[in-house]
Amino acid sequence: MARKPTVASLFSGCGGMDLGFSQAGYKVVWANDFEPPACRTYEKNFGKHIVEGDIAKINLKSIPDVDLMIGGFPCQDFSMIWQRGGINTDRGNLYRYFVEAVKLKRPKVFVAENVKGLLTANKGKAVEQIAKDFASMGYIVDVDLYNFADYGVPQLRERIFIVGVRADIDWDFEKPLRTHTPDTYVSSGVALKGVKKVKLNNEHQKIADKTRRMLELIPEGGNFSDIPKNHPLYVKGMISHVYRRLNRNKPSTTIIAGGGGGTWGYHYEEPRPLTNRERARLFGYPDDFEFVGTIAEVRKQIGNSVPPPAAKVLAEALLPAFTAKVLTKKKASIHSIRTKGKKVSKSQNQLIAV
């Protein structure tokens, strides 16, 4: 049996990306995250190899030598729904610890995940700088936008994967072909079939009677804007995506990690918020994956994570890199930066001196 490629996971959260890579035949040997509840979840499902603490205070040299490094550096400062500061903030600069870890450990491949907003943060300069920083470490870097529904996740969720292959590896990465099309997307109704029988993380949230009455006015697949404007429960100026109910015949819209009233995601049939197990189903987590924490803490863990089925598809596409020949010399470059299939980098092969 071939040796499993080894993985170090930075900014691992509860382990969605780690689970996908594990399912594809990798062995995660080290992980790190800052959030205690996420670390407890990770430890319960993967083992005690997670190091809890601020990445800025971790001795990066203590990370074991691995074949692959993965992680989703904090994304709030790049997100489309927050006031963005991008790489000009402390959180935005946390990616530099990922770059430093890659520089120190020299894995054959790295994978970094982030929000779609990274492509336009700092007027497009953020993603260019991040790609250049990784390429300067001696990697051929590919930045692309993925819709996870294209890979079997029952959720319309767009995220960036930054994939770097060490420049001396005789193998070229290509974005994996999608496994699903809009005609074959996994619907939320299919994803939630039989979910009521699952005990783990399936608690119902208490909601106000007013909220329940509002939801009763919103049809399946609708949102707050469907409440009649002359109705006493209608509030002028409310953004339309709040109180959004699932459509059982379509994938879920993006499930978010936090937010106040109206942002929890709501059942297509029953006038109530989704349970965390239902959220987990919409991310593709197996029912025996147990989350640790309060309802709000678990919601955050799920909403911040990478859906395991999408991570698994990417992990399988990367496997040939670990049996490829190692060359004596190869120039590093930014292979491409794309959004929806369109290159936004100035050059397909923007060479970086290494």
C-alpha positions in Angstrom: 0.0 0.0 0.0 1.4 3.4 -1.0 2.3 5.8 1.8 -0.4 8.4 2.5 0.7 12.0 1.8 1.1 13.8 5.1 -0.7 17.1 5.9 -0.3 20.0 8.2 -3.5 22.1 8.6 -3.3 25.8 9.5 -6.4 27.8 10.6 -8.1 24.4 10.6 -11.3 25.4 12.3 -13.5 22.4 13.1 -11.8 20.4 10.3 -14.0 20.5 7.1 -11.0 20.6 4.7 -9.1 18.1 6.8 -12.0 15.7 6.6 -12.2 15.9 2.9 -8.4 15.3 2.5 -8.6 12.4 5.0 -11.4 10.9 3.0 -9.2 11.1 -0.1 -6.4 9.1 1.5 -4.2 11.8 3.2 -3.0 11.7 6.8 -3.3 14.9 8.8 -0.5 14.9 11.3 -0.6 18.5 12.7 -3.3 21.2 13.0 -3.8 24.6 14.6 -6.6 26.9 15.4 -7.3 29.8 17.7 -11.0 29.1 18.7 -11.3 26.7 21.7 -14.8 25.3 20.6 -13.4 24.5 17.2 -10.4 22.8 18.7 -12.6 20.7 20.9 -14.6 19.6 17.8 -11.5 18.9 15.9 -10.0 16.8 18.7 -13.2 14.8 19.1 -13.3 13.9 15.4 -9.7 13.7 14.4 -7.5 13.2 17.5 -5.1 15.2 19.7 -2.7 16.5 17.0 -4.4 19.9 17.0 -2.4 22.8 18.7 -4.7 25.4 20.2 -3.4 29.0 20.1 -2.7 32.1 18.1 -0.7 31.4 14.9 1.4 34.5 15.6 2.6 32.8 18.8 3.2 29.3 17.4 6.8 28.3 16.6 6.3 27.5 12.9 9.5 25.4 13.0 7.7 23.0 15.3 5.4 22.0 12.4 6.5 18.5 11.2 7.8 18.1 7.7 4.8 17.3 5.5 3.9 16.7 1.9 1.0 19.1 1.9 0.0 22.2 3.8 -3.7 23.3 3.9 -5.7 26.0 5.6 -8.3 28.8 5.3 -6.7 32.0 6.7 -9.2 34.4 8.3 -11.5 35.8 5.7 -13.6 38.5 7.4 -11.5 41.3 6.0 -11.9 40.0 2.5 -15.6 39.1 2.7 -18.2 40.8 0.4 -20.6 41.2 3.4 -18.3 43.0 5.8 -16.6 46.4 5.5 -13.3 45.2 4.0 -9.8 46.2 4.9 -8.1 43.3 3.1 -4.3 43.0 3.5 -4.1 46.3 5.3 -5.5 44.8 8.6 -4.1 42.5 11.2 -6.5 39.7 10.3 -5.9 40.3 6.6 -2.1 39.9 7.2 -2.5 36.5 8.9 -1.9 34.9 5.5 1.7 35.8 5.9 2.1 33.2 8.6 0.9 30.6 6.1 3.5 32.0 3.6 6.2 31.7 6.3 5.2 28.2 7.2 5.4 27.2 3.5 8.8 28.8 3.3 10.1 26.9 6.3 8.6 23.5 5.6 8.7 23.4 1.8 5.8 21.0 1.2 5.3 19.7 -2.3 1.9 21.3 -2.5 -0.2 23.9 -0.5 -3.9 24.7 -0.6 -5.3 27.9 0.9 -9.0 28.7 0.9 -10.7 32.1 1.2 -13.8 34.0 0.3 -14.8 35.3 -3.2 -14.3 38.9 -1.9 -10.5 38.2 -2.0 -10.6 38.7 -5.7 -11.7 42.4 -5.4 -10.2 43.3 -2.0 -7.9 46.3 -2.2 -9.0 46.9 -5.8 -7.6 43.5 -6.8 -4.2 44.2 -5.3 -4.7 41.8 -2.3 -5.0 38.6 -4.3 -2.1 39.7 -6.6 0.1 40.3 -3.6 -0.8 37.0 -1.9 -0.1 35.1 -5.1 3.2 36.8 -5.6 4.2 36.1 -2.0 3.5 32.4 -2.4 5.2 32.2 -5.8 8.3 33.9 -4.4 8.7 30.9 -2.1 9.3 28.8 -5.2 5.8 27.6 -6.1 3.7 27.6 -9.3 0.5 29.3 -8.0 -3.1 28.9 -9.3 -5.9 31.0 -8.0 -9.4 30.1 -9.0 -13.0 30.5 -8.0 -15.0 27.4 -7.1 -18.7 27.0 -6.7 -19.0 24.1 -4.3 -22.4 23.1 -5.7 -20.4 22.0 -8.8 -18.7 19.4 -6.7 -21.8 17.8 -5.0 -22.3 20.1 -2.1 -26.0 21.0 -1.6 -25.1 24.7 -1.3 -24.4 27.5 -3.7 -21.2 28.6 -2.1 -18.4 30.3 -4.0 -14.9 30.3 -2.5 -11.3 30.8 -3.7 -8.7 28.0 -3.7 -5.1 29.1 -4.0 -3.1 26.0 -5.0 0.6 26.0 -5.1 2.8 23.2 -6.5 6.5 23.4 -5.6 8.4 24.5 -8.7 10.6 21.4 -8.8 7.7 18.9 -8.9 7.2 17.6 -12.5 3.4 17.9 -12.5 1.0 20.7 -13.4 -2.2 21.3 -11.5 -5.4 21.7 -13.3 -8.7 22.7 -11.6 -10.8 19.5 -11.2 -13.7 19.2 -13.6 -17.0 19.7 -11.9 -19.0 16.7 -11.0 -22.4 18.3 -11.1 -24.2 20.9 -13.3 -27.2 23.1 -12.4 -29.4 20.3 -13.7 -27.9 17.7 -11.4 -27.1 19.9 -8.3 -27.9 18.2 -5.0 -31.0 19.9 -3.6 -31.6 20.9 0.0 -34.6 18.6 0.1 -32.4 15.6 -0.8 -29.7 16.7 1.6 -32.1 16.9 4.6 -33.9 13.7 3.9 -34.1 11.7 7.2 -32.2 14.3 9.2 -34.8 14.3 12.0 -33.6 10.9 13.0 -30.0 12.2 13.8 -29.4 13.0 17.4 -26.1 14.8 17.3 -26.3 18.6 17.1 -30.0 18.6 16.1 -31.4 20.8 18.8 -34.1 23.3 17.8 -33.4 26.9 18.5 -36.0 28.9 20.5 -37.6 31.6 18.4 -39.9 34.5 19.1 -43.6 34.1 18.2 -43.2 37.2 16.0 -40.4 35.4 14.0 -42.5 32.4 13.5 -45.4 34.5 12.2 -43.0 36.3 9.8 -41.8 33.0 8.5 -45.3 31.8 7.9 -45.7 34.7 5.5 -42.7 33.8 3.5 -43.0 31.0 0.9 -40.6 28.2 0.3 -37.5 29.7 -1.3 -38.5 33.2 -0.4 -37.2 35.9 2.0 -38.2 38.9 3.9 -39.1 40.8 0.7 -42.0 38.5 0.2 -43.8 39.9 3.2 -46.5 42.2 1.9 -45.5 45.9 2.3 -48.8 46.7 3.9 -48.5 44.0 6.5 -47.7 45.0 10.1 -44.7 42.7 10.2 -43.0 44.3 7.2 -40.1 46.6 8.0 -39.0 49.1 5.4 -35.3 49.0 4.5 -34.7 45.4 5.6 -32.2 43.7 3.3 -33.8 41.0 1.2 -31.6 38.0 2.0 -32.7 37.9 5.7 -35.3 35.3 6.8 -34.4 33.4 3.7 -36.1 30.0 3.5 -34.8 27.0 1.7 -36.2 25.7 -1.6 -36.3 21.9 -1.3 -35.8 21.5 -5.1 -32.6 23.6 -5.2 -29.3 23.8 -3.3 -29.2 26.1 -0.3 -27.9 29.6 -0.7 -24.7 30.4 1.2 -24.8 29.4 4.9 -23.0 32.1 6.9 -21.2 31.7 10.2 -22.7 34.6 12.2 -25.1 37.4 12.2 -28.2 38.6 14.0 -31.9 38.1 13.5 -32.9 36.7 10.2 -29.6 35.3 9.2 -29.8 31.8 10.6 -31.2 30.1 7.5 -34.7 28.7 7.6 -36.5 25.5 6.8 -38.4 25.1 3.6 -41.5 23.6 5.2 -41.5 24.4 8.9 -41.4 28.0 10.1 -38.2 27.8 12.1 -34.4 28.2 11.8 -32.3 25.3 10.6 -30.7 23.1 13.2 -26.9 22.8 13.2 -27.2 19.2 11.9 -29.3 20.5 9.0 -26.6 23.1 8.4 -24.0 20.3 8.6 -25.9 18.3 6.0 -25.9 21.3 3.7 -22.1 21.3 3.9 -21.8 17.6 3.4 -20.6 16.5 6.8 -21.5 12.9 7.8 -24.0 12.5 10.6 -21.4 11.0 13.0 -19.3 14.1 12.9 -20.0 15.7 16.3 -19.6 19.4 16.9 -18.8 20.7 20.4 -20.1 24.0 21.7 -23.2 26.1 22.1 -25.7 26.4 19.2 -24.1 29.7 18.2 -20.6 28.4 18.5 -21.4 25.3 16.4 -23.1 27.5 13.8 -19.9 29.5 13.5 -17.8 26.4 13.1 -19.9 25.1 10.3 -20.3 28.4 8.6 -16.6 29.1 8.6 -15.7 25.6 7.3 -14.9 24.2 3.9 -17.5 21.6 2.8 -15.7 18.2 3.0 -17.1 16.8 -0.4 -15.5 19.7 -2.3 -12.2 19.4 -0.4 -12.2 15.7 -1.2 -12.6 16.3 -5.0 -9.7 18.8 -4.9 -7.6 16.4 -2.7 -8.1 13.6 -5.2 -7.0 15.9 -8.1 -3.8 16.7 -6.2 -2.7 13.1 -5.5 -0.5 12.7 -8.6 1.8 15.5 -7.3 3.1 13.2 -4.6 4.3 10.5 -6.9 5.7 12.9 -9.6 9.4 13.2 -10.2 11.4 15.9 -8.5 13.3 18.1 -11.0 16.6 19.8 -10.4 15.4 23.2 -11.4 12.1 24.9 -12.5 11.0 28.5 -12.4 8.2 29.5 -10.1 5.3 31.5 -11.5 1.8 32.6 -11.0 0.1 30.2 -13.4 -3.2 32.1 -13.4 -5.6 34.0 -11.4 -9.1 33.4 -12.6 -12.7 34.3 -11.7 -15.5 32.3 -13.3 -13.1 31.0 -15.9 -11.8 34.4 -16.9 -8.1 35.2 -16.2 -7.7 38.4 -14.2 -3.9 38.2 -13.9 -1.9 40.3 -16.3 0.0 37.3 -17.6 -0.6 33.6 -17.5 3.1 33.1 -16.7 4.2 36.0 -14.6 7.6 34.8 -13.6 8.9 35.5 -10.1 12.6 35.3 -9.3 13.4 32.7 -6.8 
